[in-house]
Amino acid sequence: MQFPAPLIRGQLIKRYKRFLADVKLDSGGEITAHCANPGAMLGLVAPGSPVWLSISDNPKRKLKFSWELVEVDMGAGPTLVGINTGHPNALVAEAISSGIINELSGYPEMRREVKYGVNSRIDILLEKSGLSRCYVEVKNVHLMRQPGLAEFPDSVTARGAKHLAELSAMVAEGHRAVMVYLVQRADAADFSLARDIDPAYGNAFDAAARAGVEALAYACELAPEGIEVSRRIPVIE
């Protein structure tokens, strides 16, 4: 996924009210940017952190800047982290189409945001004549508390547990169901659940695994020019 226009660099002043961030632009001046991330963003909101913003020319938008990337250092040198939770579904769909996610290859038909379960929409539905459907749910991952170990979730997510239960129901109906944890950072070597942050989600994950729901984790390469899904990393349950 390439950004449609060059990102604008600045320094984070503060993130507040979950969806707002004040930024001092390198070019001068201070602005308020939209933060498309409802999570806690642990370790990613230190004042002074280098950040990159996209800019919209939509006159109907209240805030024309959107926070896209932040630079952090876990001890092995600076790395970029994608914080925009609006991108993972498109990134995974693109990676499936290009054959990067081998485990989800072989399905010529792909649909997104298809209604299923109890008043939900599946992120990606893969289909092929003669095969059962493949339901793919995507979760954005950016939490890292130990060098190299990406974790999810970074806050309590009852909605995430609900999605696991609905994927389990699809398996019970004879379909395939896959949870893809997309790690929007390049310094991840492994993925694990942050069970201490949300024990209920951990329990829901275990139940889904017993039911036959598959779990995949993929890391990304990030640059101010764009974000690409790059490699699979182990899921440590």
CYANA upper distance limits for C-alpha pairs under 8 A (distance plus 0.5 A):
  1 MET  CA     91 LEU  CA      7.00
  1 MET  CA     94 GLU  CA      8.24
  1 MET  CA    226 GLY  CA      6.02
  1 MET  CA    227 ILE  CA      5.80
  1 MET  CA    228 GLU  CA      6.48
  2 GLN  CA    225 GLU  CA      6.46
  2 GLN  CA    226 GLY  CA      4.62
  2 GLN  CA    227 ILE  CA      6.97
  3 PHE  CA      7 LEU  CA      8.09
  3 PHE  CA     54 SER  CA      8.45
  3 PHE  CA    224 PRO  CA      8.35
  3 PHE  CA    225 GLU  CA      6.29
  3 PHE  CA    226 GLY  CA      5.69
  5 ALA  CA     54 SER  CA      7.92
  5 ALA  CA     55 ILE  CA      8.48
  6 PRO  CA     54 SER  CA      7.88
  6 PRO  CA    224 PRO  CA      7.52
  6 PRO  CA    225 GLU  CA      6.93
  7 LEU  CA     52 TRP  CA      6.24
  7 LEU  CA     53 LEU  CA      5.77
  7 LEU  CA     54 SER  CA      5.49
  7 LEU  CA     55 ILE  CA      7.96
  7 LEU  CA    224 PRO  CA      6.43
  7 LEU  CA    225 GLU  CA      7.78
  8 ILE  CA     25 LEU  CA      8.11
  8 ILE  CA     52 TRP  CA      5.83
  8 ILE  CA     53 LEU  CA      5.47
  8 ILE  CA     54 SER  CA      6.83
  8 ILE  CA     55 ILE  CA      8.32
  9 ARG  CA     25 LEU  CA      6.70
  9 ARG  CA     26 ASP  CA      6.43
  9 ARG  CA     50 PRO  CA      7.60
  9 ARG  CA     51 VAL  CA      6.29
  9 ARG  CA     52 TRP  CA      5.00
  9 ARG  CA     53 LEU  CA      6.87
 10 GLY  CA     23 VAL  CA      6.67
 10 GLY  CA     24 LYS  CA      5.87
 10 GLY  CA     25 LEU  CA      4.54
 10 GLY  CA     26 ASP  CA      5.31
 10 GLY  CA     27 SER  CA      8.35
 10 GLY  CA     50 PRO  CA      6.33
 10 GLY  CA     51 VAL  CA      5.87
 10 GLY  CA     52 TRP  CA      6.77
 10 GLY  CA     53 LEU  CA      8.33
 11 GLN  CA     23 VAL  CA      6.06
 11 GLN  CA     24 LYS  CA      5.68
 11 GLN  CA     25 LEU  CA      6.91
 11 GLN  CA     26 ASP  CA      7.81
 11 GLN  CA     47 PRO  CA      8.04
 11 GLN  CA     48 GLY  CA      5.61
 11 GLN  CA     49 SER  CA      5.93
 11 GLN  CA     50 PRO  CA      5.11
 11 GLN  CA     51 VAL  CA      6.12
 12 LEU  CA     21 ALA  CA      7.82
 12 LEU  CA     22 ASP  CA      6.86
 12 LEU  CA     23 VAL  CA      5.13
 12 LEU  CA     24 LYS  CA      6.94
 12 LEU  CA     45 VAL  CA      7.94
 12 LEU  CA     46 ALA  CA      7.89
 12 LEU  CA     47 PRO  CA      5.77
 12 LEU  CA     48 GLY  CA      5.55
 12 LEU  CA     49 SER  CA      5.84
 12 LEU  CA     50 PRO  CA      6.91
 12 LEU  CA     51 VAL  CA      6.80
 13 ILE  CA     21 ALA  CA      7.86
 13 ILE  CA     22 ASP  CA      5.78
 13 ILE  CA     23 VAL  CA      5.68
 13 ILE  CA     24 LYS  CA      7.09
 13 ILE  CA     47 PRO  CA      5.50
 13 ILE  CA     48 GLY  CA      6.60
 14 LYS  CA     21 ALA  CA      6.13
 14 LYS  CA     22 ASP  CA      5.91
 14 LYS  CA     23 VAL  CA      7.73
 14 LYS  CA     45 VAL  CA      7.45
 14 LYS  CA     46 ALA  CA      8.05
 14 LYS  CA     47 PRO  CA      6.26
 15 ARG  CA     19 PHE  CA      8.13
 15 ARG  CA     20 LEU  CA      6.25
 15 ARG  CA     21 ALA  CA      4.63
 15 ARG  CA     22 ASP  CA      6.90
 15 ARG  CA     45 VAL  CA      7.00
 16 TYR  CA     20 LEU  CA      5.90
 16 TYR  CA     21 ALA  CA      6.61
 18 ARG  CA     35 CYS  CA      7.57
 18 ARG  CA     37 ASN  CA      7.61
 18 ARG  CA     38 PRO  CA      6.36
 18 ARG  CA     39 GLY  CA      8.02
 18 ARG  CA     40 ALA  CA      8.39
 19 PHE  CA     34 HIS  CA      6.22
 19 PHE  CA     35 CYS  CA      4.91
 19 PHE  CA     36 ALA  CA      6.60
 19 PHE  CA     37 ASN  CA      7.09
 19 PHE  CA     38 PRO  CA      7.33
 20 LEU  CA     32 THR  CA      7.14
 20 LEU  CA     33 ALA  CA      6.39
 20 LEU  CA     34 HIS  CA      5.57
 20 LEU  CA     35 CYS  CA      5.76
 21 ALA  CA     32 THR  CA      6.05
 21 ALA  CA     33 ALA  CA      5.70
 21 ALA  CA     34 HIS  CA      6.94
 21 ALA  CA     35 CYS  CA      6.77
 21 ALA  CA     67 TRP  CA      8.21
 22 ASP  CA     30 GLU  CA      7.50
 22 ASP  CA     31 ILE  CA      6.28
 22 ASP  CA     32 THR  CA      4.94
 22 ASP  CA     33 ALA  CA      6.74
 23 VAL  CA     30 GLU  CA      6.12
 23 VAL  CA     31 ILE  CA      6.00
 23 VAL  CA     32 THR  CA      6.73
 23 VAL  CA     33 ALA  CA      7.67
 24 LYS  CA     28 GLY  CA      7.43
 24 LYS  CA     29 GLY  CA      6.45
 24 LYS  CA     30 GLU  CA      4.89
 24 LYS  CA     31 ILE  CA      7.07
 25 LEU  CA     29 GLY  CA      6.22
 25 LEU  CA     30 GLU  CA      6.45
 25 LEU  CA     31 ILE  CA      7.93
 32 THR  CA     63 LEU  CA      7.64
 32 THR  CA     65 PHE  CA      7.78
 33 ALA  CA     53 LEU  CA      8.27
 33 ALA  CA     63 LEU  CA      6.65
 33 ALA  CA     64 LYS  CA      7.68
 33 ALA  CA     65 PHE  CA      5.22
 33 ALA  CA     66 SER  CA      5.60
 33 ALA  CA     67 TRP  CA      6.56
 34 HIS  CA     63 LEU  CA      6.76
 34 HIS  CA     64 LYS  CA      8.37
 34 HIS  CA     65 PHE  CA      6.71
 34 HIS  CA     66 SER  CA      5.18
 34 HIS  CA     67 TRP  CA      6.61
 35 CYS  CA     66 SER  CA      6.67
 35 CYS  CA     67 TRP  CA      5.91
 35 CYS  CA     83 ILE  CA      8.47
 35 CYS  CA     84 ASN  CA      7.62
 36 ALA  CA     66 SER  CA      7.97
 36 ALA  CA     67 TRP  CA      7.81
 36 ALA  CA     83 ILE  CA      7.88
 36 ALA  CA     84 ASN  CA      5.63
 36 ALA  CA     85 THR  CA      6.45
 36 ALA  CA     86 GLY  CA      7.25
 37 ASN  CA     41 MET  CA      8.35
 37 ASN  CA     83 ILE  CA      6.98
 37 ASN  CA     84 ASN  CA      6.38
 37 ASN  CA     85 THR  CA      6.02
 39 GLY  CA    154 ASP  CA      6.84
 39 GLY  CA    155 SER  CA      6.54
 40 ALA  CA    154 ASP  CA      6.39
 40 ALA  CA    155 SER  CA      6.36
 41 MET  CA     45 VAL  CA      7.22
 41 MET  CA    142 HIS  CA      8.14
 41 MET  CA    143 LEU  CA      7.47
 41 MET  CA    154 ASP  CA      7.23
 42 LEU  CA    143 LEU  CA      6.95
 42 LEU  CA    154 ASP  CA      7.30
 43 GLY  CA    143 LEU  CA      7.89
 43 GLY  CA    144 MET  CA      8.04
 43 GLY  CA    145 ARG  CA      8.15
 44 LEU  CA     70 VAL  CA      7.47
 44 LEU  CA     72 VAL  CA      7.52
 45 VAL  CA     49 SER  CA      7.76
 49 SER  CA     70 VAL  CA      7.28
 49 SER  CA     71 GLU  CA      6.86
 49 SER  CA     72 VAL  CA      7.74
 50 PRO  CA     70 VAL  CA      6.35
 50 PRO  CA     71 GLU  CA      5.95
 51 VAL  CA     67 TRP  CA      7.80
 51 VAL  CA     68 GLU  CA      8.04
 51 VAL  CA     69 LEU  CA      6.01
 51 VAL  CA     70 VAL  CA      4.83
 51 VAL  CA     71 GLU  CA      6.81
 52 TRP  CA     67 TRP  CA      6.78
 52 TRP  CA     68 GLU  CA      6.26
 52 TRP  CA     69 LEU  CA      5.55
 52 TRP  CA     70 VAL  CA      6.94
 52 TRP  CA    224 PRO  CA      7.66
 53 LEU  CA     65 PHE  CA      6.64
 53 LEU  CA     66 SER  CA      5.83
 53 LEU  CA     67 TRP  CA      5.08
 53 LEU  CA     68 GLU  CA      5.84
 53 LEU  CA     69 LEU  CA      7.55
 54 SER  CA     65 PHE  CA      6.18
 54 SER  CA     66 SER  CA      5.70
 54 SER  CA     67 TRP  CA      7.07
 54 SER  CA     68 GLU  CA      7.07
 55 ILE  CA     64 LYS  CA      6.01
 55 ILE  CA     65 PHE  CA      5.05
 55 ILE  CA     66 SER  CA      6.81
 56 SER  CA     61 ARG  CA      8.39
 56 SER  CA     64 LYS  CA      5.51
 56 SER  CA     65 PHE  CA      6.91
 56 SER  CA     66 SER  CA      8.46
 57 ASP  CA     64 LYS  CA      7.42
 58 ASN  CA     64 LYS  CA      7.89
 67 TRP  CA     83 ILE  CA      7.87
 67 TRP  CA     84 ASN  CA      7.47
 68 GLU  CA     82 GLY  CA      6.40
 68 GLU  CA     83 ILE  CA      6.27
 68 GLU  CA     84 ASN  CA      5.93
 69 LEU  CA     80 LEU  CA      6.77
 69 LEU  CA     81 VAL  CA      5.96
 69 LEU  CA     82 GLY  CA      5.15
 69 LEU  CA     83 ILE  CA      6.38
 69 LEU  CA     84 ASN  CA      8.15
 69 LEU  CA    224 PRO  CA      8.30
 70 VAL  CA     80 LEU  CA      6.15
 70 VAL  CA     81 VAL  CA      5.84
 70 VAL  CA     82 GLY  CA      7.21
 70 VAL  CA     83 ILE  CA      7.81
 71 GLU  CA     78 PRO  CA      6.76
 71 GLU  CA     79 THR  CA      6.02
 71 GLU  CA     80 LEU  CA      5.04
 71 GLU  CA     81 VAL  CA      6.72
 72 VAL  CA     78 PRO  CA      5.92
 72 VAL  CA     79 THR  CA      6.07
 72 VAL  CA     80 LEU  CA      6.95
 72 VAL  CA     81 VAL  CA      7.80
 73 ASP  CA     77 GLY  CA      5.89
 73 ASP  CA     78 PRO  CA      4.87
 73 ASP  CA     79 THR  CA      6.64
 74 MET  CA     78 PRO  CA      7.96
 74 MET  CA    146 GLN  CA      8.25
 74 MET  CA    147 PRO  CA      6.16
 75 GLY  CA    147 PRO  CA      7.81
 76 ALA  CA    147 PRO  CA      8.49
 79 THR  CA    185 ARG  CA      7.73
 79 THR  CA    186 ALA  CA      7.43
 79 THR  CA    187 ASP  CA      7.34
 80 LEU  CA    185 ARG  CA      6.67
 80 LEU  CA    186 ALA  CA      7.87
 80 LEU  CA    222 LEU  CA      6.66
 80 LEU  CA    223 ALA  CA      7.61
 81 VAL  CA    142 HIS  CA      7.25
 81 VAL  CA    184 GLN  CA      6.18
 81 VAL  CA    185 ARG  CA      5.20
 81 VAL  CA    186 ALA  CA      8.21
 81 VAL  CA    222 LEU  CA      7.71
 82 GLY  CA    142 HIS  CA      7.71
 82 GLY  CA    184 GLN  CA      5.49
 82 GLY  CA    185 ARG  CA      7.01
 82 GLY  CA    222 LEU  CA      7.89
 83 ILE  CA    142 HIS  CA      7.56
 83 ILE  CA    184 GLN  CA      7.92
 85 THR  CA    140 ASN  CA      6.61
 87 HIS  CA     91 LEU  CA      6.63
 88 PRO  CA     92 VAL  CA      6.53
 88 PRO  CA    138 VAL  CA      7.38
 88 PRO  CA    139 LYS  CA      7.73
 88 PRO  CA    140 ASN  CA      6.54
 88 PRO  CA    182 LEU  CA      7.02
 89 ASN  CA     93 ALA  CA      6.65
 89 ASN  CA    123 ASP  CA      7.06
 89 ASN  CA    124 ILE  CA      8.19
 89 ASN  CA    138 VAL  CA      6.64
 90 ALA  CA     94 GLU  CA      6.53
 91 LEU  CA     95 ALA  CA      6.65
 91 LEU  CA    227 ILE  CA      8.34
 91 LEU  CA    228 GLU  CA      7.49
 91 LEU  CA    229 VAL  CA      7.20
 92 VAL  CA     96 ILE  CA      6.59
 92 VAL  CA    138 VAL  CA      8.14
 92 VAL  CA    182 LEU  CA      8.15
 92 VAL  CA    229 VAL  CA      7.75
 93 ALA  CA     97 SER  CA      6.74
 93 ALA  CA    124 ILE  CA      7.78
 94 GLU  CA     98 SER  CA      6.71
 95 ALA  CA     99 GLY  CA      6.61
 95 ALA  CA    100 ILE  CA      5.56
 95 ALA  CA    101 ILE  CA      6.46
 95 ALA  CA    228 GLU  CA      8.47
 95 ALA  CA    229 VAL  CA      6.77
 96 ILE  CA    100 ILE  CA      6.51
 96 ILE  CA    101 ILE  CA      5.80
 96 ILE  CA    102 ASN  CA      8.00
 96 ILE  CA    104 LEU  CA      6.86
 96 ILE  CA    105 SER  CA      7.03
 97 SER  CA    105 SER  CA      8.41
 99 GLY  CA    105 SER  CA      6.80
100 ILE  CA    229 VAL  CA      7.96
100 ILE  CA    230 SER  CA      7.78
100 ILE  CA    231 ARG  CA      8.24
101 ILE  CA    105 SER  CA      7.32
101 ILE  CA    232 ARG  CA      8.40
106 GLY  CA    128 LYS  CA      8.21
107 TYR  CA    126 LEU  CA      6.27
107 TYR  CA    127 GLU  CA      5.92
107 TYR  CA    128 LYS  CA      5.65
108 PRO  CA    126 LEU  CA      8.09
108 PRO  CA    127 GLU  CA      7.17
108 PRO  CA    128 LYS  CA      6.50
109 GLU  CA    126 LEU  CA      6.23
109 GLU  CA    127 GLU  CA      5.55
109 GLU  CA    128 LYS  CA      6.80
110 MET  CA    124 ILE  CA      7.32
110 MET  CA    125 LEU  CA      6.20
110 MET  CA    126 LEU  CA      5.22
110 MET  CA    127 GLU  CA      6.93
111 ARG  CA    124 ILE  CA      6.29
111 ARG  CA    125 LEU  CA      5.62
111 ARG  CA    126 LEU  CA      7.10
112 ARG  CA    122 ILE  CA      7.46
112 ARG  CA    123 ASP  CA      5.92
112 ARG  CA    124 ILE  CA      5.00
112 ARG  CA    125 LEU  CA      6.59
113 GLU  CA    121 ARG  CA      5.61
113 GLU  CA    122 ILE  CA      5.77
113 GLU  CA    123 ASP  CA      5.45
113 GLU  CA    124 ILE  CA      6.88
113 GLU  CA    125 LEU  CA      8.43
114 VAL  CA    121 ARG  CA      5.52
114 VAL  CA    122 ILE  CA      5.85
114 VAL  CA    123 ASP  CA      7.60
114 VAL  CA    124 ILE  CA      7.88
114 VAL  CA    125 LEU  CA      7.48
115 LYS  CA    119 ASN  CA      7.64
115 LYS  CA    120 SER  CA      6.24
115 LYS  CA    121 ARG  CA      4.73
115 LYS  CA    122 ILE  CA      6.86
116 TYR  CA    120 SER  CA      6.05
116 TYR  CA    121 ARG  CA      6.04
116 TYR  CA    122 ILE  CA      6.98
117 GLY  CA    121 ARG  CA      8.17
117 GLY  CA    166 GLU  CA      6.31
117 GLY  CA    169 ALA  CA      8.27
117 GLY  CA    170 MET  CA      8.45
118 VAL  CA    166 GLU  CA      8.10
122 ILE  CA    135 TYR  CA      7.16
122 ILE  CA    136 VAL  CA      7.16
122 ILE  CA    137 GLU  CA      6.61
123 ASP  CA    135 TYR  CA      8.43
123 ASP  CA    136 VAL  CA      6.64
123 ASP  CA    137 GLU  CA      5.74
123 ASP  CA    138 VAL  CA      6.95
124 ILE  CA    135 TYR  CA      6.82
124 ILE  CA    136 VAL  CA      5.52
124 ILE  CA    137 GLU  CA      7.07
125 LEU  CA    133 ARG  CA      7.60
125 LEU  CA    134 CYS  CA      6.36
125 LEU  CA    135 TYR  CA      5.45
125 LEU  CA    136 VAL  CA      6.59
126 LEU  CA    133 ARG  CA      6.51
126 LEU  CA    134 CYS  CA      5.47
126 LEU  CA    135 TYR  CA      7.02
126 LEU  CA    136 VAL  CA      8.17
127 GLU  CA    131 LEU  CA      7.67
127 GLU  CA    132 SER  CA      7.72
127 GLU  CA    133 ARG  CA      5.62
127 GLU  CA    134 CYS  CA      6.94
128 LYS  CA    132 SER  CA      8.00
128 LYS  CA    133 ARG  CA      7.80
132 SER  CA    174 GLY  CA      7.44
132 SER  CA    175 HIS  CA      5.58
132 SER  CA    176 ARG  CA      7.18
133 ARG  CA    175 HIS  CA      5.76
133 ARG  CA    176 ARG  CA      6.59
134 CYS  CA    175 HIS  CA      6.66
134 CYS  CA    176 ARG  CA      5.05
134 CYS  CA    177 ALA  CA      6.01
134 CYS  CA    178 VAL  CA      7.80
135 TYR  CA    167 LEU  CA      7.69
135 TYR  CA    170 MET  CA      8.14
135 TYR  CA    175 HIS  CA      8.08
135 TYR  CA    176 ARG  CA      6.66
135 TYR  CA    177 ALA  CA      5.12
135 TYR  CA    178 VAL  CA      6.66
136 VAL  CA    177 ALA  CA      6.46
136 VAL  CA    178 VAL  CA      5.36
136 VAL  CA    179 MET  CA      6.36
136 VAL  CA    180 VAL  CA      7.48
137 GLU  CA    163 HIS  CA      8.17
137 GLU  CA    178 VAL  CA      6.88
137 GLU  CA    179 MET  CA      5.44
137 GLU  CA    180 VAL  CA      6.60
138 VAL  CA    179 MET  CA      6.54
138 VAL  CA    180 VAL  CA      5.32
138 VAL  CA    181 TYR  CA      6.46
138 VAL  CA    182 LEU  CA      7.39
139 LYS  CA    179 MET  CA      8.09
139 LYS  CA    180 VAL  CA      6.78
139 LYS  CA    181 TYR  CA      5.41
139 LYS  CA    182 LEU  CA      6.51
140 ASN  CA    181 TYR  CA      6.65
140 ASN  CA    182 LEU  CA      5.68
140 ASN  CA    183 VAL  CA      6.82
140 ASN  CA    184 GLN  CA      7.62
141 VAL  CA    150 ALA  CA      7.56
141 VAL  CA    151 GLU  CA      7.15
141 VAL  CA    152 PHE  CA      6.41
141 VAL  CA    153 PRO  CA      7.85
141 VAL  CA    181 TYR  CA      6.84
141 VAL  CA    182 LEU  CA      6.14
141 VAL  CA    183 VAL  CA      5.01
141 VAL  CA    184 GLN  CA      6.62
142 HIS  CA    150 ALA  CA      7.19
142 HIS  CA    151 GLU  CA      7.73
142 HIS  CA    152 PHE  CA      8.28
142 HIS  CA    183 VAL  CA      6.32
142 HIS  CA    184 GLN  CA      6.21
142 HIS  CA    185 ARG  CA      7.06
143 LEU  CA    150 ALA  CA      6.21
143 LEU  CA    151 GLU  CA      5.78
143 LEU  CA    152 PHE  CA      7.09
143 LEU  CA    153 PRO  CA      8.02
143 LEU  CA    154 ASP  CA      6.59
144 MET  CA    148 GLY  CA      7.82
144 MET  CA    149 LEU  CA      6.34
144 MET  CA    150 ALA  CA      5.28
144 MET  CA    151 GLU  CA      6.48
145 ARG  CA    149 LEU  CA      7.66
145 ARG  CA    150 ALA  CA      8.12
145 ARG  CA    151 GLU  CA      8.43
146 GLN  CA    150 ALA  CA      8.37
147 PRO  CA    187 ASP  CA      8.31
147 PRO  CA    188 ALA  CA      8.17
148 GLY  CA    187 ASP  CA      6.27
148 GLY  CA    188 ALA  CA      4.87
148 GLY  CA    189 ALA  CA      5.38
148 GLY  CA    190 ASP  CA      6.86
149 LEU  CA    188 ALA  CA      6.12
149 LEU  CA    189 ALA  CA      6.61
149 LEU  CA    190 ASP  CA      5.52
149 LEU  CA    191 PHE  CA      6.12
149 LEU  CA    192 SER  CA      7.51
150 ALA  CA    183 VAL  CA      7.58
150 ALA  CA    188 ALA  CA      6.20
150 ALA  CA    189 ALA  CA      8.13
150 ALA  CA    190 ASP  CA      6.67
150 ALA  CA    191 PHE  CA      5.23
150 ALA  CA    192 SER  CA      6.87
151 GLU  CA    191 PHE  CA      6.21
151 GLU  CA    192 SER  CA      5.52
151 GLU  CA    193 LEU  CA      5.77
151 GLU  CA    194 ALA  CA      5.98
152 PHE  CA    192 SER  CA      7.35
152 PHE  CA    193 LEU  CA      5.60
152 PHE  CA    194 ALA  CA      5.86
153 PRO  CA    157 THR  CA      7.68
153 PRO  CA    193 LEU  CA      7.37
153 PRO  CA    194 ALA  CA      6.39
153 PRO  CA    197 ILE  CA      7.68
153 PRO  CA    198 ASP  CA      7.61
154 ASP  CA    194 ALA  CA      7.66
154 ASP  CA    197 ILE  CA      7.23
155 SER  CA    197 ILE  CA      6.62
155 SER  CA    198 ASP  CA      7.23
156 VAL  CA    197 ILE  CA      7.05
156 VAL  CA    198 ASP  CA      5.55
156 VAL  CA    201 TYR  CA      8.21
157 THR  CA    161 ALA  CA      7.18
157 THR  CA    198 ASP  CA      7.76
157 THR  CA    201 TYR  CA      7.49
158 ALA  CA    162 LYS  CA      6.80
158 ALA  CA    200 ALA  CA      8.47
158 ALA  CA    201 TYR  CA      7.78
159 ARG  CA    163 HIS  CA      6.86
160 GLY  CA    164 LEU  CA      7.04
160 GLY  CA    201 TYR  CA      7.52
161 ALA  CA    165 ALA  CA      6.96
161 ALA  CA    200 ALA  CA      7.85
161 ALA  CA    201 TYR  CA      5.71
161 ALA  CA    204 ALA  CA      6.04
161 ALA  CA    205 PHE  CA      7.86
162 LYS  CA    166 GLU  CA      6.80
163 HIS  CA    167 LEU  CA      6.67
164 LEU  CA    168 SER  CA      6.76
164 LEU  CA    179 MET  CA      8.48
164 LEU  CA    204 ALA  CA      6.93
164 LEU  CA    205 PHE  CA      7.01
164 LEU  CA    208 ALA  CA      6.43
165 ALA  CA    169 ALA  CA      6.90
165 ALA  CA    204 ALA  CA      7.51
165 ALA  CA    208 ALA  CA      6.99
166 GLU  CA    170 MET  CA      6.99
167 LEU  CA    171 VAL  CA      7.03
167 LEU  CA    177 ALA  CA      6.14
167 LEU  CA    178 VAL  CA      8.12
167 LEU  CA    208 ALA  CA      7.92
167 LEU  CA    213 VAL  CA      7.15
168 SER  CA    172 ALA  CA      6.84
168 SER  CA    177 ALA  CA      7.78
168 SER  CA    208 ALA  CA      5.96
168 SER  CA    211 ALA  CA      6.23
168 SER  CA    212 GLY  CA      7.47
168 SER  CA    213 VAL  CA      6.56
169 ALA  CA    173 GLU  CA      6.90
170 MET  CA    174 GLY  CA      7.14
170 MET  CA    175 HIS  CA      6.01
170 MET  CA    176 ARG  CA      7.51
170 MET  CA    177 ALA  CA      7.14
171 VAL  CA    175 HIS  CA      5.30
171 VAL  CA    176 ARG  CA      6.08
171 VAL  CA    177 ALA  CA      6.62
171 VAL  CA    211 ALA  CA      7.58
171 VAL  CA    212 GLY  CA      7.00
171 VAL  CA    213 VAL  CA      7.40
172 ALA  CA    211 ALA  CA      8.06
176 ARG  CA    213 VAL  CA      7.85
177 ALA  CA    212 GLY  CA      8.19
177 ALA  CA    213 VAL  CA      5.70
177 ALA  CA    214 GLU  CA      6.80
178 VAL  CA    213 VAL  CA      6.19
178 VAL  CA    214 GLU  CA      5.11
178 VAL  CA    215 ALA  CA      6.28
178 VAL  CA    216 LEU  CA      7.81
179 MET  CA    213 VAL  CA      7.68
179 MET  CA    214 GLU  CA      6.56
179 MET  CA    215 ALA  CA      5.32
179 MET  CA    216 LEU  CA      6.72
180 VAL  CA    215 ALA  CA      6.52
180 VAL  CA    216 LEU  CA      5.34
180 VAL  CA    217 ALA  CA      6.22
180 VAL  CA    218 TYR  CA      7.95
181 TYR  CA    215 ALA  CA      8.07
181 TYR  CA    216 LEU  CA      6.62
181 TYR  CA    217 ALA  CA      5.11
181 TYR  CA    218 TYR  CA      6.93
182 LEU  CA    217 ALA  CA      6.42
182 LEU  CA    218 TYR  CA      5.70
182 LEU  CA    219 ALA  CA      6.61
182 LEU  CA    220 CYS  CA      8.07
183 VAL  CA    188 ALA  CA      8.04
183 VAL  CA    217 ALA  CA      7.59
183 VAL  CA    218 TYR  CA      6.43
183 VAL  CA    219 ALA  CA      5.07
183 VAL  CA    220 CYS  CA      6.66
184 GLN  CA    219 ALA  CA      6.71
184 GLN  CA    220 CYS  CA      5.80
184 GLN  CA    221 GLU  CA      8.09
184 GLN  CA    222 LEU  CA      8.05
185 ARG  CA    219 ALA  CA      6.79
185 ARG  CA    220 CYS  CA      6.06
185 ARG  CA    221 GLU  CA      7.07
185 ARG  CA    222 LEU  CA      7.34
186 ALA  CA    219 ALA  CA      6.57
186 ALA  CA    220 CYS  CA      5.95
186 ALA  CA    221 GLU  CA      5.75
186 ALA  CA    222 LEU  CA      7.49
188 ALA  CA    219 ALA  CA      7.21
188 ALA  CA    233 ILE  CA      8.23
189 ALA  CA    233 ILE  CA      6.54
189 ALA  CA    234 PRO  CA      8.00
190 ASP  CA    233 ILE  CA      5.88
190 ASP  CA    234 PRO  CA      5.63
190 ASP  CA    235 VAL  CA      6.80
190 ASP  CA    236 ILE  CA      7.46
191 PHE  CA    217 ALA  CA      7.15
191 PHE  CA    233 ILE  CA      7.26
191 PHE  CA    234 PRO  CA      6.59
191 PHE  CA    235 VAL  CA      5.40
191 PHE  CA    236 ILE  CA      6.40
192 SER  CA    235 VAL  CA      6.33
192 SER  CA    236 ILE  CA      5.42
192 SER  CA    237 GLU  CA      6.37
193 LEU  CA    202 GLY  CA      7.15
193 LEU  CA    236 ILE  CA      8.23
193 LEU  CA    237 GLU  CA      7.20
194 ALA  CA    198 ASP  CA      7.17
194 ALA  CA    199 PRO  CA      8.48
194 ALA  CA    202 GLY  CA      8.13
195 ARG  CA    199 PRO  CA      5.26
195 ARG  CA    200 ALA  CA      8.40
195 ARG  CA    201 TYR  CA      7.73
195 ARG  CA    202 GLY  CA      5.83
198 ASP  CA    202 GLY  CA      7.14
199 PRO  CA    203 ASN  CA      6.79
200 ALA  CA    204 ALA  CA      6.67
201 TYR  CA    205 PHE  CA      6.57
202 GLY  CA    206 ASP  CA      6.80
203 ASN  CA    207 ALA  CA      6.77
204 ALA  CA    208 ALA  CA      6.63
205 PHE  CA    209 ALA  CA      6.62
206 ASP  CA    210 ARG  CA      6.79
207 ALA  CA    211 ALA  CA      6.76
208 ALA  CA    212 GLY  CA      6.88
208 ALA  CA    213 VAL  CA      5.85
209 ALA  CA    213 VAL  CA      5.51
209 ALA  CA    214 GLU  CA      7.03
209 ALA  CA    215 ALA  CA      8.35
215 ALA  CA    235 VAL  CA      7.88
216 LEU  CA    232 ARG  CA      8.00
216 LEU  CA    233 ILE  CA      8.47
216 LEU  CA    234 PRO  CA      8.37
216 LEU  CA    235 VAL  CA      7.33
217 ALA  CA    232 ARG  CA      6.31
217 ALA  CA    233 ILE  CA      6.09
217 ALA  CA    234 PRO  CA      7.20
217 ALA  CA    235 VAL  CA      6.82
218 TYR  CA    229 VAL  CA      7.30
218 TYR  CA    230 SER  CA      7.59
218 TYR  CA    231 ARG  CA      5.99
218 TYR  CA    232 ARG  CA      4.77
218 TYR  CA    233 ILE  CA      6.14
219 ALA  CA    229 VAL  CA      6.59
219 ALA  CA    230 SER  CA      6.45
219 ALA  CA    231 ARG  CA      6.05
219 ALA  CA    232 ARG  CA      6.77
219 ALA  CA    233 ILE  CA      7.23
220 CYS  CA    227 ILE  CA      7.20
220 CYS  CA    228 GLU  CA      5.95
220 CYS  CA    229 VAL  CA      4.80
220 CYS  CA    230 SER  CA      5.55
220 CYS  CA    231 ARG  CA      7.53
221 GLU  CA    227 ILE  CA      6.39
221 GLU  CA    228 GLU  CA      5.87
221 GLU  CA    229 VAL  CA      6.90
221 GLU  CA    230 SER  CA      6.59
222 LEU  CA    226 GLY  CA      6.67
222 LEU  CA    227 ILE  CA      5.09
222 LEU  CA    228 GLU  CA      7.06
223 ALA  CA    227 ILE  CA      6.83
